Amino acid sequence: MNWIAVLAALSGAMAVAAGAFGAHGAQGVAVEWLKTGGQYQLVHAVAALVALQVAARGPAALFVGGAFVFAGTLYLMALGLPRWLGAVTPIGGAAMIAGWLWLAWVLATKAGR
């Protein structure tokens, strides 16, 4: 079983749920946190599945893990947990950026073969 693919699919589901909650059940700044988290998480769930199709497991793992940290901290703050969690959010963002850079390297080196 490919756990990265399973986690990517669950990540997509979580993103849709967060977006729906943001659109219909949240108020104030929580709406923006849920919207931003959902958008990034959904895009990176799809990106992880695409990366797996080109045999790039490392970037896929960074996409899924980074999205869980990035979006997860935003979701937790939207649910009322302490705002210091916002200091953790950029770690997820850095992981997602690293995933894109790694994927670019993988694709560039495959193209040169």
ChimeraX attribute file (.defattr): number of C-alpha atoms within 10 A of each C-alpha:
attribute: neighborCount
match mode: 1-to-1
recipient: residues
	/A:1	5
	/A:2	8
	/A:3	9
	/A:4	21
	/A:5	21
	/A:6	13
	/A:7	18
	/A:8	26
	/A:9	18
	/A:10	14
	/A:11	24
	/A:12	22
	/A:13	16
	/A:14	20
	/A:15	29
	/A:16	17
	/A:17	14
	/A:18	27
	/A:19	23
	/A:20	16
	/A:21	16
	/A:22	24
	/A:23	14
	/A:24	10
	/A:25	11
	/A:26	18
	/A:27	12
	/A:28	9
	/A:29	11
	/A:30	20
	/A:31	21
	/A:32	17
	/A:33	24
	/A:34	28
	/A:35	22
	/A:36	19
	/A:37	26
	/A:38	29
	/A:39	18
	/A:40	20
	/A:41	31
	/A:42	24
	/A:43	15
	/A:44	28
	/A:45	30
	/A:46	19
	/A:47	20
	/A:48	28
	/A:49	22
	/A:50	14
	/A:51	24
	/A:52	18
	/A:53	11
	/A:54	12
	/A:55	13
	/A:56	18
	/A:57	19
	/A:58	17
	/A:59	26
	/A:60	29
	/A:61	24
	/A:62	25
	/A:63	32
	/A:64	31
	/A:65	24
	/A:66	26
	/A:67	31
	/A:68	26
	/A:69	21
	/A:70	27
	/A:71	28
	/A:72	24
	/A:73	25
	/A:74	25
	/A:75	24
	/A:76	17
	/A:77	19
	/A:78	22
	/A:79	13
	/A:80	9
	/A:81	12
	/A:82	11
	/A:83	13
	/A:84	10
	/A:85	15
	/A:86	14
	/A:87	9
	/A:88	15
	/A:89	20
	/A:90	15
	/A:91	15
	/A:92	22
	/A:93	21
	/A:94	16
	/A:95	21
	/A:96	26
	/A:97	16
	/A:98	17
	/A:99	27
	/A:100	19
	/A:101	13
	/A:102	17
	/A:103	23
	/A:104	13
	/A:105	13
	/A:106	17
	/A:107	15
	/A:108	11
	/A:109	10
	/A:110	10
	/A:111	8
	/A:112	6
	/A:113	5
